[in-house]
C-alpha cells in the first residue's frame, strides 16, 4: 500500500480535499513514532480509501493510474528490463509503442530510476502509477515461472539426466551414495524451489511427507495447510538428504528423530529454518519452521491487538518486577509477542537475558542463551545460573515443569521482571494449570501481574472481500449489530489472484488480557474453577478472545467464520443480584 508522497503532493492532496490536514498531521506523527510509509498509514487509519488515494496522487502528478490485477504483460516487453533491475527500482515494464516504453512505478518522481531505464533500454520512459506492493506482486507473477511448471521442469531434468535416485525402500544405501545425490544440481534446485517458494508465499512451516506412491509438500500459510507439490516418491530421499546436509545432520541415520537448523539468503533477506526430521512408516518426514526476523521483530503497536490490550501489556511490562505470561497453542505468535515486549522495555540501563529452546531470533544488545538438554542444560538449570548474572529482565522461552515455574516465580518475587509462555487455551486456564503443576496460590497471586491469551486470525483480502448482512439470529447471537439494533454489514472472503484465491491475506493478533486484580487474587486463594476466574476477569474489564474477534469482524478485518474457527464460545455471565 505504499505510494511516494512528496511534501508538494501532500499539500495538493489536502488542497483538493482528498485528505484532511488533521489526518495528514496525525499520520505523520504515527510515522515518526512507529515507522512505516505515510501512504500506508493514511490507508490504515481509514483517512482515505486506497483507490481514492491512488486517484488523488495520479491527479497531483498528472500520471495515469493502472490496476495491475487486471493487466497482462507480454514476454517481449518484460525482456527489455531484467528482473534484477525491475526489483531494485520497484518498476515493471508494461507496454512498448515505437520508441516509448511505459513502466508502472509507485514513485514517478524518482529521476534516478527513470534515467537508469532510459540508459538501459535506449527508449523514452513513460511512467504510470500503482502501489508498490501491487508492483512487487506483479514482478513475481510475470517474471517468475509458475511453480508447477518449474517443478515439472526440474523433475524432468532429473529423470532425463539419468540420475539414479535411491528409493525409500532401500535401507542399505551408503552414505557416499546419499552425499552424491545431495550435490547433484537438480536436487539442489528442487530443494531451493521448495524453500524459496515457501518464503515468497509467506508460509510459516513446510511439511515434506512421504506417501505411498509419491512425496507431498505442504505449506502452512496464515495458519492453514495448503498442498503445493507432489514430486515422485523416488526423489523424496534426495530432498530429505539435502535438507540434512544443510542442517549438519547425520544423513545415514534414518531410524531416530533429528533436529537442526540452517540459514539461507532469500530475496535479500536472511531466513532461518528450524528443522525436525522423524522416521515414518513410508519414509522420513521433514517439518521446517520458517523464522523470518523481519516479521518477528515488531513492536507492540503492530501486533494487531486492540489499544486497551496493548495498554495493559505496556503497563505490566514497565513494572520493575513481576511475571507476564503469554499463553496459547503452538503457532499463535507467543514468541513474537515476547520479543515485542522485550523491544519495548529494552534500554542501555537494563540487563536483559533470554533462555530459549532454541534461540529463534537474534536480538541486538540482549544476552540470549540456548538450552541443551543433552548436556543437562535445561530451562531450570539455566535460569538458576542466569540469576547470578544480575539480570533486570528475564525471558524464559517456555514453562514446562514445576522446577522451571518455581524458579521463575521466585525470580519475579525477588526484583526481576520475568516473561514466559505457557501452552494453555485461555488466560483463566493458565492459573488452573499452574496450580495443578504445584504452584502455591499465594505465590502465584503475589508474582504474576498479567496473563495474555492470544490467537492469530486470517485477515480478509481487501481487494476481493464481499459485504453482506447476516441474518437476525446470527447477528443477535454474536453481537453483530449497528447502533439502531439492526444487523451490521460485515464481510466474507471471495478469492482473487492477489490472495491466491483464498480470500485471505496475512494475519492479525487478538488477545485477552487478565490483570491480577484483588478480586482475581481472592478467587486464586480459594482455588476457584476456571469458569469462575474467567467470569470475574470479564467483570473486571477483560475482553475475551471471541469478543475481540467479533470486533475485528465489525471492522471489516476478518470474517465471522474465521473467528468461530479460531476462538471458543464465551462462558455465560453469572446473573446480577437483581436478576436472581
Secondary structure, 3 states (H helix, E strand, C coil): CCCCCCHHHHHHHHHCCCCCHHHHHHHHHHHHHHCCCHHHHHHHCCCCCHHHHHHHHHHHHCCCECCHHHCCCCHHHHCCCCHHHHHHHCEEEEEEECCEEEEEECCCCCHHHHHHHHHHHCCEEEEEECCHHHHHHHHHHHHCCCHHHHHHHHHHHHHHCCCCCCCCCCCCCCHHHHHHHHCCHHHHHHHHHHHHHHHHCCEEEEEEEECCCEEEEEEEECCEEEEEECCEHHHHHHHHHHHHHHCCCCCCCCCCCEEEEEEEEECCEEEEEEEEEEEECCEEEEEEEEEEHHHHCCCHHHCCCCHHHHHHHHHHHCCCCEEEEEECCCCCCHHHHHHHHHHHHCCCCCCEEEEECCCCCCCCCCEEEECEHHHCECHHHHHHHHHHHCCCEEEECCCCCHHHHHHHHHHHHCCCEEEEEECCCCHHHHHHHHHHCCCCHHHHHHHEEEEEEEEEEEEECCCCCEEEECCHHHHHHHCCECCCCCECEEEECCCCCCCCCCCEEEEEEEEEEEECCHHHHHHHHCCCCHHHHHHHHHHCCCCCHHHHHHHHHHCCCCCHHHHHHHCCCCCCCCCCHHHC
